[in-house]
Amino acid sequence: MENEEERRYALLQLKAMLRRATTKEAFERLERVKYANPELYSKAVQAVLYAYQTGNRVVDENMLIKILDNLRGKKKETRIKILRK
């Protein structure tokens, strides 16, 4: 029972920190990422909190999009080669 309560309290603290560290739009985007890609969400949370704590900068939506793009990595370009006889 205590573990569940501690977990809930930790999640509430994390959410409060993210609200301070992001604009409303960025926070909403981050919440959507949480449901679509939980692994990307946890990496993005770390990056957002790092940016906020080291630079004391509030992360806006454009900055969050750049963070998410960097975390996803470059997409591999597909090339199709047509061989003729």
C-alpha positions in Angstrom: 0.0 0.0 0.0 2.8 2.4 0.9 4.7 1.7 -2.3 1.6 2.6 -4.4 1.2 5.8 -2.4 4.9 6.6 -2.8 4.7 6.0 -6.5 1.7 8.2 -6.9 3.4 11.0 -4.9 6.6 10.7 -7.1 4.5 10.9 -10.3 2.7 14.0 -9.0 6.1 15.6 -8.2 7.4 14.7 -11.6 4.3 16.2 -13.3 4.7 19.4 -11.2 8.3 19.7 -12.2 7.5 19.2 -15.9 4.8 21.9 -15.7 7.4 24.4 -14.4 10.0 23.3 -16.9 7.7 23.5 -20.0 5.2 25.8 -21.6 1.5 24.6 -21.7 1.8 23.5 -25.3 5.1 21.6 -24.7 3.6 19.9 -21.6 0.6 18.8 -23.6 2.7 17.4 -26.4 4.9 15.6 -23.9 1.7 14.0 -22.4 0.7 12.8 -25.8 4.2 11.3 -26.4 3.8 9.4 -23.0 0.9 7.4 -24.4 2.3 6.9 -27.9 5.9 6.0 -27.1 6.7 5.5 -23.3 10.4 4.9 -24.0 10.7 8.2 -25.9 8.7 9.9 -23.2 11.1 8.9 -20.5 14.2 10.0 -22.5 12.4 13.3 -23.4 11.6 14.0 -19.7 15.2 13.5 -18.8 16.3 15.9 -21.5 13.7 18.5 -20.6 14.5 18.5 -16.9 18.3 18.6 -17.7 17.7 21.7 -20.0 15.6 23.3 -17.3 18.0 22.6 -14.4 21.2 23.5 -16.2 20.1 26.5 -18.1 17.0 27.4 -16.0 15.1 27.7 -19.4 11.5 26.8 -19.8 11.2 24.4 -22.7 8.7 25.6 -25.4 7.0 23.4 -28.0 9.6 24.1 -30.7 12.5 23.2 -28.4 10.6 20.0 -27.4 10.1 19.0 -31.0 13.8 19.4 -31.6 14.6 17.3 -28.5 12.2 14.6 -29.7 13.7 14.6 -33.2 17.2 14.3 -31.8 16.1 11.4 -29.5 14.4 9.6 -32.4 17.5 9.8 -34.5 17.8 10.2 -38.2 15.4 8.3 -40.2 17.0 5.9 -42.7 16.4 7.0 -46.2 15.0 4.3 -48.4 16.4 4.0 -51.9 15.1 1.8 -54.6 17.4 0.8 -57.4 15.9 -0.4 -60.6 18.0 -3.0 -62.4 17.5 -3.3 -66.1 18.5 -6.3 -68.2 
